[in-house]
Amino acid sequence: MRNTLALILTVGAASPAFAASGPFFSLGNTDFVVLLGFIVFIAVLFYFKVPGLIGGALDNRAAGIKSELDEARALHEEARSLLASYERKQREVQTQADAIVAAAKDDAALAAEQAKADLEKSIARRLAAAQDQIASAEASAVKDVRDQAITVAVSAANAVLAKQMTATQANKLIDAAIADVGEKLH
């Protein structure tokens, strides 16, 4: 350590004012003094193991970055699978909702046909009755048709609304999951 310190002080004392042109291997030559200073600087760096410290710090940083990248990849894959799951569920719910709406329309059409058939049978039976009963029978049939149509329409609307609420809630859950994944990635 003393020798190194003495060499550093000697090199430091050899400033450009003392340097002059002459033989290369003398302290009077500026180029030689700079070369000696550089060699001493490199020797000090190696003595204190600076390259090893820098390499270790860089290795630690690289390992940290690699672990962050692995975590980001895992979160990305998890987000993709979660998104795919929600999209699949949304498609299933939409398919179910479409099937329920179609079934409700078919049921409404069948109920309307049934109501028509019932009304025609009722009118045919009542035509044979007295003229005064025809007016009351028509009123009764119209009331029955209206009540049944209202009941069918209310039940169909109830089924459609119930399924639409489920689809809306599913969409809200998908939006919330996407926002949550966005927060995890940032």
DRENMITOR-826903 format. One record per atom (N, C-alpha, C): residue in three letters; x, y, z; residue number from 1; atom name. Coordinates in nm, 2 decimals, decimal comma. Layout:
BEGIN
> ALA X Y Z NUM CA
...
//
This chain:
BEGIN
> MET 0,08 -0,12 0,00 1 N
> MET 0,00 0,00 0,00 1 CA
> MET 0,09 0,13 0,00 1 C
> ARG 0,20 0,12 0,08 2 N
> ARG 0,29 0,24 0,08 2 CA
> ARG 0,35 0,26 -0,05 2 C
> ASN 0,39 0,16 -0,12 3 N
> ASN 0,46 0,17 -0,25 3 CA
> ASN 0,36 0,23 -0,35 3 C
> THR 0,23 0,18 -0,34 4 N
> THR 0,13 0,23 -0,43 4 CA
> THR 0,11 0,38 -0,40 4 C
> LEU 0,10 0,42 -0,28 5 N
> LEU 0,08 0,56 -0,24 5 CA
> LEU 0,20 0,65 -0,29 5 C
> ALA 0,32 0,60 -0,27 6 N
> ALA 0,44 0,67 -0,31 6 CA
> ALA 0,44 0,69 -0,46 6 C
> LEU 0,40 0,58 -0,53 7 N
> LEU 0,39 0,59 -0,68 7 CA
> LEU 0,29 0,69 -0,72 7 C
> ILE 0,17 0,70 -0,65 8 N
> ILE 0,07 0,79 -0,69 8 CA
> ILE 0,11 0,93 -0,66 8 C
> LEU 0,18 0,96 -0,55 9 N
> LEU 0,23 1,09 -0,52 9 CA
> LEU 0,34 1,13 -0,62 9 C
> THR 0,42 1,04 -0,66 10 N
> THR 0,53 1,07 -0,75 10 CA
> THR 0,46 1,11 -0,89 10 C
> VAL 0,37 1,03 -0,93 11 N
> VAL 0,30 1,06 -1,06 11 CA
> VAL 0,23 1,19 -1,04 11 C
> GLY 0,16 1,22 -0,93 12 N
> GLY 0,09 1,35 -0,91 12 CA
> GLY 0,18 1,46 -0,91 12 C
> ALA 0,31 1,45 -0,86 13 N
> ALA 0,40 1,56 -0,85 13 CA
> ALA 0,45 1,59 -0,99 13 C
> ALA 0,45 1,49 -1,08 14 N
> ALA 0,50 1,51 -1,22 14 CA
> ALA 0,39 1,58 -1,30 14 C
> SER 0,37 1,70 -1,28 15 N
> SER 0,27 1,78 -1,35 15 CA
> SER 0,32 1,82 -1,49 15 C
> PRO 0,23 1,87 -1,57 16 N
> PRO 0,27 1,91 -1,71 16 CA
> PRO 0,37 2,02 -1,71 16 C
> ALA 0,38 2,10 -1,60 17 N
> ALA 0,48 2,20 -1,60 17 CA
> ALA 0,62 2,15 -1,59 17 C
> PHE 0,64 2,03 -1,53 18 N
> PHE 0,77 1,97 -1,52 18 CA
> PHE 0,80 1,88 -1,64 18 C
> ALA 0,70 1,85 -1,72 19 N
> ALA 0,72 1,76 -1,83 19 CA
> ALA 0,79 1,84 -1,94 19 C
> ALA 0,87 1,77 -2,01 20 N
> ALA 0,94 1,83 -2,12 20 CA
> ALA 0,96 1,73 -2,23 20 C
> SER 0,99 1,77 -2,34 21 N
> SER 1,02 1,66 -2,44 21 CA
> SER 1,16 1,61 -2,41 21 C
> GLY 1,17 1,48 -2,43 22 N
> GLY 1,30 1,41 -2,41 22 CA
> GLY 1,28 1,27 -2,43 22 C
> PRO 1,36 1,18 -2,37 23 N
> PRO 1,34 1,04 -2,39 23 CA
> PRO 1,20 1,00 -2,33 23 C
> PHE 1,15 0,89 -2,39 24 N
> PHE 1,01 0,85 -2,36 24 CA
> PHE 1,01 0,80 -2,21 24 C
> PHE 1,10 0,72 -2,17 25 N
> PHE 1,10 0,66 -2,03 25 CA
> PHE 1,16 0,75 -1,93 25 C
> SER 1,12 0,88 -1,93 26 N
> SER 1,16 0,97 -1,82 26 CA
> SER 1,04 1,05 -1,77 26 C
> LEU 1,05 1,10 -1,65 27 N
> LEU 0,94 1,17 -1,60 27 CA
> LEU 0,93 1,31 -1,66 27 C
> GLY 1,02 1,34 -1,74 28 N
> GLY 1,01 1,47 -1,82 28 CA
> GLY 0,92 1,46 -1,94 28 C
> ASN 0,89 1,34 -1,98 29 N
> ASN 0,80 1,32 -2,10 29 CA
> ASN 0,66 1,31 -2,06 29 C
> THR 0,57 1,40 -2,11 30 N
> THR 0,43 1,40 -2,08 30 CA
> THR 0,36 1,27 -2,11 30 C
> ASP 0,39 1,22 -2,22 31 N
> ASP 0,32 1,10 -2,26 31 CA
> ASP 0,35 0,98 -2,16 31 C
> PHE 0,48 0,97 -2,12 32 N
> PHE 0,51 0,87 -2,03 32 CA
> PHE 0,45 0,89 -1,89 32 C
> VAL 0,43 1,01 -1,85 33 N
> VAL 0,37 1,04 -1,72 33 CA
> VAL 0,22 1,01 -1,73 33 C
> VAL 0,16 1,04 -1,84 34 N
> VAL 0,02 1,00 -1,85 34 CA
> VAL 0,00 0,85 -1,86 34 C
> LEU 0,09 0,78 -1,92 35 N
> LEU 0,09 0,64 -1,93 35 CA
> LEU 0,10 0,58 -1,79 35 C
> LEU 0,20 0,63 -1,71 36 N
> LEU 0,21 0,58 -1,57 36 CA
> LEU 0,09 0,61 -1,49 36 C
> GLY 0,03 0,73 -1,50 37 N
> GLY -0,09 0,76 -1,43 37 CA
> GLY -0,20 0,67 -1,46 37 C
> PHE -0,22 0,64 -1,59 38 N
> PHE -0,32 0,55 -1,63 38 CA
> PHE -0,30 0,41 -1,58 38 C
> ILE -0,18 0,36 -1,58 39 N
> ILE -0,15 0,23 -1,53 39 CA
> ILE -0,17 0,22 -1,38 39 C
> VAL -0,14 0,32 -1,31 40 N
> VAL -0,16 0,33 -1,16 40 CA
> VAL -0,31 0,33 -1,14 40 C
> PHE -0,38 0,40 -1,21 41 N
> PHE -0,53 0,41 -1,20 41 CA
> PHE -0,59 0,27 -1,22 41 C
> ILE -0,55 0,21 -1,32 42 N
> ILE -0,60 0,07 -1,35 42 CA
> ILE -0,56 -0,02 -1,24 42 C
> ALA -0,44 -0,01 -1,19 43 N
> ALA -0,39 -0,10 -1,08 43 CA
> ALA -0,47 -0,08 -0,95 43 C
> VAL -0,51 0,05 -0,93 44 N
> VAL -0,59 0,08 -0,81 44 CA
> VAL -0,73 0,02 -0,82 44 C
> LEU -0,78 0,03 -0,94 45 N
> LEU -0,91 -0,03 -0,97 45 CA
> LEU -0,91 -0,18 -0,94 45 C
> PHE -0,81 -0,25 -0,99 46 N
> PHE -0,80 -0,39 -0,97 46 CA
> PHE -0,77 -0,43 -0,83 46 C
> TYR -0,69 -0,34 -0,76 47 N
> TYR -0,65 -0,37 -0,62 47 CA
> TYR -0,78 -0,37 -0,53 47 C
> PHE -0,86 -0,27 -0,55 48 N
> PHE -0,98 -0,26 -0,47 48 CA
> PHE -1,10 -0,35 -0,53 48 C
> LYS -1,07 -0,43 -0,63 49 N
> LYS -1,16 -0,52 -0,69 49 CA
> LYS -1,29 -0,45 -0,75 49 C
> VAL -1,27 -0,33 -0,81 50 N
> VAL -1,38 -0,26 -0,86 50 CA
> VAL -1,45 -0,33 -0,97 50 C
> PRO -1,38 -0,40 -1,07 51 N
> PRO -1,45 -0,47 -1,17 51 CA
> PRO -1,54 -0,58 -1,12 51 C
> GLY -1,49 -0,65 -1,01 52 N
> GLY -1,58 -0,75 -0,95 52 CA
> GLY -1,70 -0,69 -0,89 52 C
> LEU -1,68 -0,58 -0,82 53 N
> LEU -1,80 -0,51 -0,76 53 CA
> LEU -1,90 -0,46 -0,87 53 C
> ILE -1,85 -0,41 -0,97 54 N
> ILE -1,94 -0,36 -1,08 54 CA
> ILE -2,00 -0,48 -1,14 54 C
> GLY -1,93 -0,59 -1,17 55 N
> GLY -1,99 -0,71 -1,23 55 CA
> GLY -2,10 -0,77 -1,14 55 C
> GLY -2,07 -0,77 -1,01 56 N
> GLY -2,17 -0,82 -0,91 56 CA
> GLY -2,29 -0,74 -0,91 56 C
> ALA -2,27 -0,61 -0,91 57 N
> ALA -2,39 -0,52 -0,91 57 CA
> ALA -2,47 -0,53 -1,04 57 C
> LEU -2,40 -0,55 -1,15 58 N
> LEU -2,47 -0,57 -1,28 58 CA
> LEU -2,54 -0,70 -1,28 58 C
> ASP -2,48 -0,81 -1,22 59 N
> ASP -2,55 -0,94 -1,22 59 CA
> ASP -2,67 -0,93 -1,13 59 C
> ASN -2,66 -0,86 -1,01 60 N
> ASN -2,78 -0,85 -0,93 60 CA
> ASN -2,89 -0,77 -1,00 60 C
> ARG -2,85 -0,67 -1,06 61 N
> ARG -2,95 -0,59 -1,14 61 CA
> ARG -3,02 -0,68 -1,25 61 C
> ALA -2,93 -0,75 -1,32 62 N
> ALA -2,99 -0,84 -1,42 62 CA
> ALA -3,08 -0,94 -1,37 62 C
> ALA -3,04 -1,00 -1,25 63 N
> ALA -3,13 -1,10 -1,19 63 CA
> ALA -3,26 -1,04 -1,14 63 C
> GLY -3,26 -0,91 -1,09 64 N
> GLY -3,38 -0,84 -1,05 64 CA
> GLY -3,47 -0,81 -1,17 64 C
> ILE -3,41 -0,77 -1,28 65 N
> ILE -3,49 -0,74 -1,40 65 CA
> ILE -3,55 -0,87 -1,45 65 C
> LYS -3,47 -0,98 -1,45 66 N
> LYS -3,52 -1,11 -1,50 66 CA
> LYS -3,64 -1,15 -1,42 66 C
> SER -3,63 -1,14 -1,28 67 N
> SER -3,74 -1,18 -1,20 67 CA
> SER -3,86 -1,09 -1,22 67 C
> GLU -3,84 -0,96 -1,25 68 N
> GLU -3,96 -0,87 -1,28 68 CA
> GLU -4,02 -0,91 -1,41 68 C
> LEU -3,94 -0,95 -1,51 69 N
> LEU -3,99 -0,99 -1,64 69 CA
> LEU -4,07 -1,12 -1,63 69 C
> ASP -4,01 -1,21 -1,55 70 N
> ASP -4,09 -1,34 -1,53 70 CA
> ASP -4,22 -1,31 -1,46 70 C
> GLU -4,22 -1,22 -1,36 71 N
> GLU -4,35 -1,19 -1,29 71 CA
> GLU -4,44 -1,12 -1,39 71 C
> ALA -4,39 -1,03 -1,47 72 N
> ALA -4,48 -0,97 -1,57 72 CA
> ALA -4,53 -1,07 -1,67 72 C
> ARG -4,45 -1,16 -1,71 73 N
> ARG -4,50 -1,26 -1,80 73 CA
> ARG -4,61 -1,35 -1,74 73 C
> ALA -4,59 -1,38 -1,61 74 N
> ALA -4,69 -1,46 -1,54 74 CA
> ALA -4,82 -1,38 -1,52 74 C
> LEU -4,81 -1,26 -1,49 75 N
> LEU -4,93 -1,17 -1,48 75 CA
> LEU -5,00 -1,16 -1,61 75 C
> HIS -4,92 -1,15 -1,72 76 N
> HIS -4,98 -1,13 -1,85 76 CA
> HIS -5,05 -1,26 -1,89 76 C
> GLU -4,99 -1,37 -1,86 77 N
> GLU -5,06 -1,50 -1,90 77 CA
> GLU -5,19 -1,52 -1,81 77 C
> GLU -5,18 -1,48 -1,69 78 N
> GLU -5,29 -1,49 -1,60 78 CA
> GLU -5,40 -1,40 -1,65 78 C
> ALA -5,37 -1,28 -1,69 79 N
> ALA -5,46 -1,18 -1,74 79 CA
> ALA -5,53 -1,24 -1,87 79 C
> ARG -5,45 -1,30 -1,96 80 N
> ARG -5,50 -1,35 -2,08 80 CA
> ARG -5,60 -1,47 -2,05 80 C
> SER -5,56 -1,55 -1,96 81 N
> SER -5,65 -1,67 -1,93 81 CA
> SER -5,78 -1,62 -1,86 81 C
> LEU -5,77 -1,52 -1,78 82 N
> LEU -5,88 -1,46 -1,71 82 CA
> LEU -5,97 -1,39 -1,82 82 C
> LEU -5,91 -1,32 -1,91 83 N
> LEU -5,99 -1,25 -2,01 83 CA
> LEU -6,06 -1,36 -2,10 83 C
> ALA -5,99 -1,46 -2,14 84 N
> ALA -6,05 -1,57 -2,22 84 CA
> ALA -6,16 -1,63 -2,14 84 C
> SER -6,15 -1,65 -2,02 85 N
> SER -6,25 -1,71 -1,93 85 CA
> SER -6,38 -1,63 -1,93 85 C
> TYR -6,35 -1,50 -1,91 86 N
> TYR -6,47 -1,41 -1,91 86 CA
> TYR -6,53 -1,39 -2,05 86 C
> GLU -6,45 -1,39 -2,15 87 N
> GLU -6,51 -1,39 -2,28 87 CA
> GLU -6,59 -1,51 -2,31 87 C
> ARG -6,54 -1,63 -2,27 88 N
> ARG -6,62 -1,75 -2,29 88 CA
> ARG -6,75 -1,75 -2,21 88 C
> LYS -6,74 -1,70 -2,09 89 N
> LYS -6,86 -1,69 -2,01 89 CA
> LYS -6,96 -1,59 -2,07 89 C
> GLN -6,91 -1,49 -2,12 90 N
> GLN -7,00 -1,39 -2,18 90 CA
> GLN -7,07 -1,45 -2,31 90 C
> ARG -6,99 -1,53 -2,39 91 N
> ARG -7,05 -1,59 -2,50 91 CA
> ARG -7,16 -1,69 -2,46 91 C
> GLU -7,13 -1,77 -2,35 92 N
> GLU -7,23 -1,86 -2,30 92 CA
> GLU -7,35 -1,79 -2,25 92 C
> VAL -7,33 -1,69 -2,18 93 N
> VAL -7,45 -1,61 -2,13 93 CA
> VAL -7,53 -1,55 -2,24 93 C
> GLN -7,46 -1,50 -2,34 94 N
> GLN -7,53 -1,44 -2,46 94 CA
> GLN -7,61 -1,55 -2,53 94 C
> THR -7,55 -1,67 -2,54 95 N
> THR -7,62 -1,78 -2,61 95 CA
> THR -7,74 -1,82 -2,53 95 C
> GLN -7,73 -1,83 -2,40 96 N
> GLN -7,84 -1,86 -2,32 96 CA
> GLN -7,95 -1,75 -2,33 96 C
> ALA -7,91 -1,63 -2,32 97 N
> ALA -8,01 -1,52 -2,33 97 CA
> ALA -8,08 -1,52 -2,47 97 C
> ASP -8,01 -1,55 -2,58 98 N
> ASP -8,07 -1,56 -2,71 98 CA
> ASP -8,17 -1,67 -2,71 98 C
> ALA -8,13 -1,79 -2,65 99 N
> ALA -8,22 -1,90 -2,65 99 CA
> ALA -8,34 -1,87 -2,57 99 C
> ILE -8,33 -1,80 -2,46 100 N
> ILE -8,44 -1,77 -2,37 100 CA
> ILE -8,53 -1,68 -2,44 100 C
> VAL -8,48 -1,58 -2,51 101 N
> VAL -8,56 -1,48 -2,59 101 CA
> VAL -8,63 -1,55 -2,70 101 C
> ALA -8,56 -1,64 -2,77 102 N
> ALA -8,63 -1,72 -2,88 102 CA
> ALA -8,74 -1,81 -2,82 102 C
> ALA -8,71 -1,87 -2,71 103 N
> ALA -8,82 -1,96 -2,64 103 CA
> ALA -8,93 -1,87 -2,60 103 C
> ALA -8,91 -1,76 -2,54 104 N
> ALA -9,01 -1,67 -2,50 104 CA
> ALA -9,10 -1,62 -2,62 104 C
> LYS -9,04 -1,59 -2,73 105 N
> LYS -9,11 -1,56 -2,85 105 CA
> LYS -9,20 -1,67 -2,90 105 C
> ASP -9,14 -1,79 -2,90 106 N
> ASP -9,21 -1,91 -2,94 106 CA
> ASP -9,33 -1,94 -2,85 106 C
> ASP -9,30 -1,92 -2,72 107 N
> ASP -9,41 -1,94 -2,62 107 CA
> ASP -9,52 -1,84 -2,64 107 C
> ALA -9,48 -1,72 -2,67 108 N
> ALA -9,58 -1,61 -2,69 108 CA
> ALA -9,66 -1,64 -2,81 108 C
> ALA -9,60 -1,69 -2,92 109 N
> ALA -9,67 -1,72 -3,04 109 CA
> ALA -9,76 -1,84 -3,02 109 C
> LEU -9,71 -1,94 -2,95 110 N
> LEU -9,80 -2,06 -2,92 110 CA
> LEU -9,92 -2,02 -2,83 110 C
> ALA -9,89 -1,93 -2,73 111 N
> ALA -10,00 -1,89 -2,65 111 CA
> ALA -10,10 -1,80 -2,72 111 C
> ALA -10,05 -1,72 -2,82 112 N
> ALA -10,14 -1,64 -2,90 112 CA
> ALA -10,23 -1,73 -2,99 112 C
> GLU -10,16 -1,84 -3,05 113 N
> GLU -10,24 -1,93 -3,13 113 CA
> GLU -10,34 -2,01 -3,05 113 C
> GLN -10,30 -2,05 -2,93 114 N
> GLN -10,39 -2,12 -2,84 114 CA
> GLN -10,50 -2,03 -2,80 114 C
> ALA -10,47 -1,91 -2,77 115 N
> ALA -10,58 -1,81 -2,73 115 CA
> ALA -10,68 -1,79 -2,85 115 C
> LYS -10,62 -1,78 -2,97 116 N
> LYS -10,71 -1,77 -3,09 116 CA
> LYS -10,80 -1,89 -3,10 116 C
> ALA -10,74 -2,01 -3,09 117 N
> ALA -10,82 -2,13 -3,10 117 CA
> ALA -10,92 -2,14 -3,00 117 C
> ASP -10,89 -2,11 -2,87 118 N
> ASP -10,99 -2,11 -2,76 118 CA
> ASP -11,10 -2,01 -2,79 118 C
> LEU -11,06 -1,89 -2,84 119 N
> LEU -11,16 -1,79 -2,87 119 CA
> LEU -11,26 -1,84 -2,98 119 C
> GLU -11,20 -1,90 -3,08 120 N
> GLU -11,29 -1,95 -3,19 120 CA
> GLU -11,38 -2,06 -3,14 120 C
> LYS -11,33 -2,15 -3,06 121 N
> LYS -11,42 -2,25 -3,01 121 CA
> LYS -11,53 -2,19 -2,92 121 C
> SER -11,49 -2,10 -2,84 122 N
> SER -11,59 -2,03 -2,75 122 CA
> SER -11,69 -1,96 -2,83 122 C
> ILE -11,65 -1,89 -2,94 123 N
> ILE -11,75 -1,82 -3,02 123 CA
> ILE -11,84 -1,92 -3,09 123 C
> ALA -11,78 -2,03 -3,14 124 N
> ALA -11,86 -2,13 -3,21 124 CA
> ALA -11,97 -2,19 -3,12 124 C
> ARG -11,93 -2,22 -2,99 125 N
> ARG -12,02 -2,28 -2,90 125 CA
> ARG -12,13 -2,17 -2,86 125 C
> ARG -12,09 -2,05 -2,85 126 N
> ARG -12,19 -1,95 -2,81 126 CA
> ARG -12,28 -1,90 -2,92 126 C
> LEU -12,24 -1,92 -3,04 127 N
> LEU -12,33 -1,88 -3,15 127 CA
> LEU -12,46 -1,96 -3,15 127 C
> ALA -12,45 -2,08 -3,10 128 N
> ALA -12,58 -2,16 -3,09 128 CA
> ALA -12,67 -2,11 -2,98 128 C
> ALA -12,61 -2,03 -2,88 129 N
> ALA -12,69 -1,98 -2,77 129 CA
> ALA -12,77 -1,86 -2,81 129 C
> ALA -12,84 -1,81 -2,72 130 N
> ALA -12,93 -1,70 -2,75 130 CA
> ALA -12,86 -1,58 -2,79 130 C
> GLN -12,93 -1,48 -2,85 131 N
> GLN -12,87 -1,36 -2,91 131 CA
> GLN -12,82 -1,27 -2,79 131 C
> ASP -12,88 -1,27 -2,68 132 N
> ASP -12,84 -1,19 -2,57 132 CA
> ASP -12,71 -1,24 -2,51 132 C
> GLN -12,68 -1,37 -2,52 133 N
> GLN -12,56 -1,43 -2,46 133 CA
> GLN -12,44 -1,40 -2,55 133 C
> ILE -12,46 -1,37 -2,68 134 N
> ILE -12,35 -1,35 -2,77 134 CA
> ILE -12,27 -1,23 -2,73 134 C
> ALA -12,33 -1,12 -2,68 135 N
> ALA -12,26 -1,00 -2,64 135 CA
> ALA -12,18 -1,03 -2,52 135 C
> SER -12,23 -1,10 -2,42 136 N
> SER -12,15 -1,13 -2,30 136 CA
> SER -12,04 -1,23 -2,33 136 C
> ALA -12,06 -1,32 -2,42 137 N
> ALA -11,96 -1,41 -2,46 137 CA
> ALA -11,84 -1,34 -2,53 137 C
> GLU -11,87 -1,25 -2,62 138 N
> GLU -11,77 -1,18 -2,69 138 CA
> GLU -11,69 -1,09 -2,58 138 C
> ALA -11,75 -1,03 -2,49 139 N
> ALA -11,68 -0,95 -2,39 139 CA
> ALA -11,59 -1,04 -2,30 139 C
> SER -11,65 -1,16 -2,27 140 N
> SER -11,57 -1,25 -2,19 140 CA
> SER -11,45 -1,30 -2,27 140 C
> ALA -11,47 -1,33 -2,39 141 N
> ALA -11,35 -1,38 -2,48 141 CA
> ALA -11,25 -1,28 -2,49 141 C
> VAL -11,29 -1,15 -2,52 142 N
> VAL -11,19 -1,04 -2,53 142 CA
> VAL -11,12 -1,02 -2,40 142 C
> LYS -11,19 -1,03 -2,29 143 N
> LYS -11,12 -1,02 -2,16 143 CA
> LYS -11,02 -1,13 -2,14 143 C
> ASP -11,06 -1,25 -2,17 144 N
> ASP -10,97 -1,37 -2,16 144 CA
> ASP -10,84 -1,35 -2,25 144 C
> VAL -10,86 -1,31 -2,37 145 N
> VAL -10,75 -1,29 -2,46 145 CA
> VAL -10,66 -1,18 -2,41 145 C
> ARG -10,71 -1,07 -2,36 146 N
> ARG -10,63 -0,96 -2,31 146 CA
> ARG -10,56 -1,01 -2,18 146 C
> ASP -10,62 -1,08 -2,09 147 N
> ASP -10,56 -1,12 -1,97 147 CA
> ASP -10,45 -1,22 -2,00 147 C
> GLN -10,47 -1,31 -2,09 148 N
> GLN -10,37 -1,41 -2,13 148 CA
> GLN -10,25 -1,34 -2,20 148 C
> ALA -10,29 -1,25 -2,29 149 N
> ALA -10,18 -1,18 -2,36 149 CA
> ALA -10,09 -1,10 -2,27 149 C
> ILE -10,16 -1,03 -2,17 150 N
> ILE -10,09 -0,95 -2,07 150 CA
> ILE -10,00 -1,05 -1,99 150 C
> THR -10,05 -1,16 -1,95 151 N
> THR -9,98 -1,25 -1,86 151 CA
> THR -9,86 -1,31 -1,94 151 C
> VAL -9,88 -1,34 -2,07 152 N
> VAL -9,77 -1,39 -2,15 152 CA
> VAL -9,67 -1,28 -2,17 152 C
> ALA -9,71 -1,16 -2,20 153 N
> ALA -9,62 -1,05 -2,23 153 CA
> ALA -9,54 -1,02 -2,10 153 C
> VAL -9,61 -1,02 -1,99 154 N
> VAL -9,54 -0,99 -1,86 154 CA
> VAL -9,44 -1,10 -1,83 154 C
> SER -9,47 -1,22 -1,85 155 N
> SER -9,38 -1,33 -1,82 155 CA
> SER -9,26 -1,33 -1,92 155 C
> ALA -9,29 -1,30 -2,05 156 N
> ALA -9,18 -1,30 -2,14 156 CA
> ALA -9,09 -1,18 -2,12 156 C
> ALA -9,15 -1,06 -2,08 157 N
> ALA -9,07 -0,95 -2,05 157 CA
> ALA -8,99 -0,97 -1,92 157 C
> ASN -9,05 -1,04 -1,83 158 N
> ASN -8,97 -1,07 -1,70 158 CA
> ASN -8,85 -1,16 -1,73 158 C
> ALA -8,87 -1,26 -1,81 159 N
> ALA -8,76 -1,35 -1,85 159 CA
> ALA -8,65 -1,28 -1,92 159 C
> VAL -8,69 -1,20 -2,02 160 N
> VAL -8,60 -1,12 -2,10 160 CA
> VAL -8,52 -1,03 -2,01 160 C
> LEU -8,59 -0,95 -1,92 161 N
> LEU -8,52 -0,86 -1,84 161 CA
> LEU -8,43 -0,93 -1,74 161 C
> ALA -8,47 -1,04 -1,69 162 N
> ALA -8,39 -1,12 -1,59 162 CA
> ALA -8,26 -1,16 -1,66 162 C
> LYS -8,27 -1,21 -1,78 163 N
> LYS -8,15 -1,26 -1,85 163 CA
> LYS -8,06 -1,14 -1,89 163 C
> GLN -8,12 -1,03 -1,93 164 N
> GLN -8,04 -0,91 -1,96 164 CA
> GLN -7,97 -0,86 -1,84 164 C
> MET -8,03 -0,86 -1,73 165 N
> MET -7,96 -0,82 -1,60 165 CA
> MET -7,84 -0,91 -1,58 165 C
> THR -7,85 -1,04 -1,61 166 N
> THR -7,74 -1,13 -1,59 166 CA
> THR -7,62 -1,10 -1,69 166 C
> ALA -7,66 -1,07 -1,81 167 N
> ALA -7,56 -1,03 -1,91 167 CA
> ALA -7,49 -0,90 -1,87 167 C
> THR -7,57 -0,81 -1,82 168 N
> THR -7,51 -0,68 -1,78 168 CA
> THR -7,42 -0,70 -1,67 168 C
> GLN -7,46 -0,78 -1,57 169 N
> GLN -7,37 -0,80 -1,46 169 CA
> GLN -7,24 -0,87 -1,50 169 C
> ALA -7,26 -0,96 -1,60 170 N
> ALA -7,14 -1,03 -1,65 170 CA
> ALA -7,05 -0,93 -1,72 170 C
> ASN -7,10 -0,84 -1,79 171 N
> ASN -7,02 -0,74 -1,86 171 CA
> ASN -6,95 -0,65 -1,75 171 C
> LYS -7,02 -0,62 -1,65 172 N
> LYS -6,96 -0,53 -1,54 172 CA
> LYS -6,85 -0,61 -1,48 172 C
> LEU -6,86 -0,74 -1,45 173 N
> LEU -6,76 -0,82 -1,40 173 CA
> LEU -6,64 -0,83 -1,49 173 C
> ILE -6,66 -0,84 -1,62 174 N
> ILE -6,55 -0,84 -1,71 174 CA
> ILE -6,47 -0,71 -1,71 174 C
> ASP -6,55 -0,60 -1,71 175 N
> ASP -6,48 -0,47 -1,71 175 CA
> ASP -6,40 -0,45 -1,58 175 C
> ALA -6,46 -0,49 -1,47 176 N
> ALA -6,39 -0,48 -1,34 176 CA
> ALA -6,26 -0,57 -1,34 176 C
> ALA -6,27 -0,69 -1,40 177 N
> ALA -6,15 -0,78 -1,40 177 CA
> ALA -6,04 -0,71 -1,49 177 C
> ILE -6,08 -0,65 -1,60 178 N
> ILE -5,98 -0,59 -1,70 178 CA
> ILE -5,92 -0,47 -1,62 178 C
> ALA -6,00 -0,39 -1,55 179 N
> ALA -5,94 -0,28 -1,48 179 CA
> ALA -5,84 -0,33 -1,37 179 C
> ASP -5,88 -0,44 -1,30 180 N
> ASP -5,79 -0,50 -1,20 180 CA
> ASP -5,66 -0,55 -1,26 180 C
> VAL -5,67 -0,61 -1,37 181 N
> VAL -5,55 -0,66 -1,44 181 CA
> VAL -5,46 -0,54 -1,48 181 C
> GLY -5,53 -0,43 -1,53 182 N
> GLY -5,45 -0,32 -1,57 182 CA
> GLY -5,38 -0,26 -1,45 182 C
> GLU -5,44 -0,25 -1,33 183 N
> GLU -5,38 -0,20 -1,21 183 CA
> GLU -5,26 -0,29 -1,17 183 C
> LYS -5,27 -0,42 -1,19 184 N
> LYS -5,16 -0,51 -1,15 184 CA
> LYS -5,04 -0,49 -1,24 184 C
> LEU -5,07 -0,47 -1,37 185 N
> LEU -4,96 -0,46 -1,47 185 CA
> LEU -4,89 -0,32 -1,46 185 C
> HIS -4,95 -0,22 -1,40 186 N
> HIS -4,89 -0,09 -1,39 186 CA
> HIS -4,85 -0,08 -1,25 186 C
//
